[in-house]
Amino acid sequence: MSTTTAHEIVVLGAGYTGLIATARLARYTRKLNTRITLVNPSPRFTERLRMHQVATGQELTDFQISDLLKGTDVEFHQAAATAIDTTDRIVTLDDGGVLYYDTLVYALGSATDTSTVPGAADHAWTLNDPRLAHHFSQRLTEIAAVGGTVTVCGGGLTGIEAAAEIAEAHPGLTVNLVSAAEPGSMMGEKARAYLNRVLDRLGVVRMVGVKVTKVLSDAVRLDTGELVPSDLILWTTGVRVPPLAIQAGIATDAKGLIITDPTLRSVSHPEIHAIGDAALVRQAWGQIHGTCQSGVVTADYTATVIARLLRGKTVKPLRFGYFHQPVSLGRKDAVIQFTNADDTPNRWYLRGKAAVIYKEQVSGTPPVAAKMSRYVKLPVQLSKGGRATRKTAR
């Protein structure tokens, strides 16, 4: 336990959830005797929603974490957490340092999993790291100069956005999109039809209903036995979370997600609050899946919960419902599918230039919301789920 008089709050991870949680904590606890430390390996905030842009050579705004939190009295510690001692409440860092905590916010997020298919870890690129995405863009330019082939594995939203971005930026390339399900299958019929028309216009070749069974240096093998020759392979399917929680003895599910109660506190260690992709969060309609949309909401909610607990006040369970599925299709097109609370599509969707503007607003909000939290609370939640969340999941 901390030996100081201040209540020590340590936030692990400065992605969308960790950054928003830290900024809101600084605002909500500024009249309390707290000390907030944010831990992250990189000094730069990574806009994961825009990694497909980096992969095509586009330069993003350089958001330094210390600049976004300037004036908040938050201490930023550039390091990676390597262990959590839940008995003495100590976090060990890879730079040899240790941090004591009274309250821990676990926001370590997730990454694309390349361990499930042979060869993926050795031969496929991912969008996990902006530095790797930048190197990918350089290789992409070389391949485009000779009219090569790029294969994107995974037809989820990340794979769709990456394939469209690559095809638009390099029209001379052959761009394959391999997907077990129909790309945009989570969308309504009209939005999905529009998405497919744009992919057709961009020349993206879809291979649907098949799975990759092996990744080679110059091809991917499908479960049909077919070899798809590829100069570059981008892997966007599958998710893994850091093993830190399991190693610390915190209650997790089989995938390593921290099991939380209705207020997003660990069921085994209530002084630990888990948010974002690394948390198992349930609502009455089902389990929340990892997205920025849900992550920033859990972040703001957790900052509120911690501040209320420190003031001795009661807290209400989280209420969250999905609102939209925004998908960029290059820089000149996009489609937005509006959804029910459980992320199933409703009848409404947006397309074309209006959708481009909408998507840009969505992608640009988190760093602005963090920076402005010192002055004003910008809303990050679009829906509490309505009827679907009035009964809290137990």
ABEGO torsion letter per residue (X at the ends): XBABABBBBBBBEABAAAAAAAAAAAAAAAABBBBBBBBBABABBBBAAAAAAAAAGBBBBBBBAAAAABGAGBBBBBBBBABBBAAAGBBBBAAGBBBBBABBBBAAEBBBBAAABBGAAAABBBAABAAAAAAAAAAAAAAAAAGBBBBBBEABAAAAAAAAAAAAABAABBBBBBBABBBGAABBAAAAAAAAAAAAAAGBBBBBGBBBABBBAABBBBAAGBBBBBABBBBABEBBBBAAAAAAGBBBBAAGBBBBBAAGBBAABAABBBBEAABBBBBAAEBBBBBAAAAAAAAAAAAAAAAAAAAGBBBBBBBBBBABBBBBBEAABBBBBBBBAAGBBBABBBBEAAAAAAAAAAAAAAAAAAAAAAABBBBABABAGEAAAABBBX
